Amino acid sequence: MSGTARTPEGAAGRAPVEARGLTVGYGGRAVLEDVTFAAGPAETVAILGPNGGGKTTLLRALLGELVPLAGSVHLARPVACVAQSDRTRLDFPVSALDVALMGALARGRWWRRPGRSDREAARAALERVGLGAEADARFGALSGGQRRRVLLARALVQDAQVLLLDEPFAGVDQASAQRIVALFAELRAEGRTLLVTTHDIEGARAFDRVLCLNRRQVCFGPPGECLGRAALEATYGSEIVVLEDEGGPTRAITVQHHDR
Amino acid sequence: MPSPIDALELPFMRTALAEVVLLGAAGGLLGAWIVLRELAFFTHAAGTVTFPGLVVADATGIAPQAAGAAVALAYAGGVHRAGARRHDEGAATGLLLVAALALGVVLASDLLDAGAGVDRLLFGTLLGLGTGDLVAGALAAVAALAATLALGPVWTASAFDEDGSRALGLPVRRADGLLLALVAVAVVAALPAVGALLVTAVFVVPAATARLLARDVRELLGLGVALAIGEGVLGLYLAYWLDVSPGPAIAALSALVWGAVATATAIRSRGARG
């Protein structure tokens, strides 16, 4: 099974994230078909596509929450999942530190109570995402961008090798977005694999690879290959607006995206 | 107004007092997880579905706790199989509640001599609580405490963010199943004192009140236990004084406290917003 697996940078064994001929859906009905890609250590992948294009579905399939209708997936653990923040409850009685500490549950045995070293790791992780001063703030009282950073801190405490992030930039203020981008670069430098769904086509240029989905895989490759006019139009159809395409790189934005 | 000291001279009141303290401990602890996991309706249903089982047990001489536990655990197992977090099951649960009540009443009119038994099964009793009930209450309290210590962090994490917790490698589904089973069993332990219809007075309302005030899970647990025991003891005294079943007395008192706290916090947060 591993004979043909892509092993970037000479690393032994399979790539941390891999999908081959993957088809997934709900209730036997396929919503995403024929996805084949791999992401190696220290590799960042931006996942683009219209709403309903299958981005979140792909993450759920990688996590094993959806059983493939065809094909296979492989995901190295430990893995961290930062879901769209609206899926966490804002009235929940936990502080930013409490949430970051949840990452420690994955490190030891889950019935072990977090100790002092866990607390220190959680505080350090909050410092690293720029929220050291907000450690004791109630999670729900933080801004959307700050909440996303707290969930990233949880992934740092967990020391995950693979991070799956579902639209980490949606509804995030500029300061948080910059902090998140900088953190992505650090995590990549540490050899971690990042899969990030996004609506931000321009932002996707900073990633190593781009995976374009529109109910099936449209393109997987370096940004120069997958962010050209043809690939973007195949991905987004009428949702795309190409702003400028004169000699330089294609500049494009999507319209019609809703805020989920 | 009878003196509380005099009330405690009565052996059955001492037994009842010990029982509501034990149930308050179990209810306050499990209640925290019930409100965080949004299992209030499940808890109510787990109590009510036992009613027909209790009627049959009462008429045939089977141990009521065995019959109640069998029905409640079967219900919990069914909910777990269907997926505890699916909220679209409200209608199905509602139908089940109606069916359980109707079946219980029909069975009772056939099997029991008079309506008095039905009252006791639905709303609990002060008289006739025995050592067996105290043992059941103590077991529920100990189990709730042990599970809270062992599984609290996992329950907190998975209630906060289920997908993220699964990615963390936490045993989300098994922890969920254990919570459902524990609630079902603890509810059965509470049936003799508060009755099949009013178990939420112990397992949901105090924790829901604590939820309005608590800043973290630790406070939610502590405050929930304090409220559940305090409301249980005071409700018991009211039941004795007014000569009503303890279930309705505790439920009415708990609901009043919840209403007062909810109103106060609403006024305070409006004030804070200016």
HADDOCK unambig.tbl for C-alpha pairs under 7 A between the chains (distance, minus, plus):
assign (segid A and resid 63 and name CA) (segid B and resid 167 and name CA) 6.85 0.50 0.50
assign (segid A and resid 79 and name CA) (segid B and resid 167 and name CA) 5.95 0.50 0.50
assign (segid A and resid 79 and name CA) (segid B and resid 168 and name CA) 6.75 0.50 0.50
assign (segid A and resid 80 and name CA) (segid B and resid 164 and name CA) 6.88 0.50 0.50
assign (segid A and resid 80 and name CA) (segid B and resid 167 and name CA) 5.69 0.50 0.50
assign (segid A and resid 80 and name CA) (segid B and resid 168 and name CA) 6.29 0.50 0.50
assign (segid A and resid 81 and name CA) (segid B and resid 164 and name CA) 5.10 0.50 0.50
assign (segid A and resid 81 and name CA) (segid B and resid 167 and name CA) 5.91 0.50 0.50
assign (segid A and resid 82 and name CA) (segid B and resid 164 and name CA) 6.45 0.50 0.50
assign (segid A and resid 83 and name CA) (segid B and resid 164 and name CA) 6.95 0.50 0.50
assign (segid A and resid 88 and name CA) (segid B and resid 160 and name CA) 5.98 0.50 0.50
assign (segid A and resid 88 and name CA) (segid B and resid 161 and name CA) 5.49 0.50 0.50
assign (segid A and resid 89 and name CA) (segid B and resid 160 and name CA) 6.41 0.50 0.50
assign (segid A and resid 92 and name CA) (segid B and resid 160 and name CA) 6.85 0.50 0.50
assign (segid A and resid 93 and name CA) (segid B and resid 214 and name CA) 6.99 0.50 0.50
assign (segid A and resid 93 and name CA) (segid B and resid 215 and name CA) 5.38 0.50 0.50
assign (segid A and resid 93 and name CA) (segid B and resid 216 and name CA) 4.59 0.50 0.50
assign (segid A and resid 93 and name CA) (segid B and resid 217 and name CA) 6.06 0.50 0.50
assign (segid A and resid 94 and name CA) (segid B and resid 216 and name CA) 5.29 0.50 0.50
assign (segid A and resid 94 and name CA) (segid B and resid 217 and name CA) 6.88 0.50 0.50
assign (segid A and resid 102 and name CA) (segid B and resid 157 and name CA) 6.26 0.50 0.50
assign (segid A and resid 106 and name CA) (segid B and resid 168 and name CA) 5.28 0.50 0.50
assign (segid A and resid 106 and name CA) (segid B and resid 169 and name CA) 6.20 0.50 0.50
assign (segid A and resid 106 and name CA) (segid B and resid 170 and name CA) 6.89 0.50 0.50
assign (segid A and resid 110 and name CA) (segid B and resid 154 and name CA) 6.93 0.50 0.50
assign (segid A and resid 110 and name CA) (segid B and resid 170 and name CA) 6.78 0.50 0.50
assign (segid A and resid 111 and name CA) (segid B and resid 150 and name CA) 5.24 0.50 0.50
assign (segid A and resid 111 and name CA) (segid B and resid 151 and name CA) 6.19 0.50 0.50
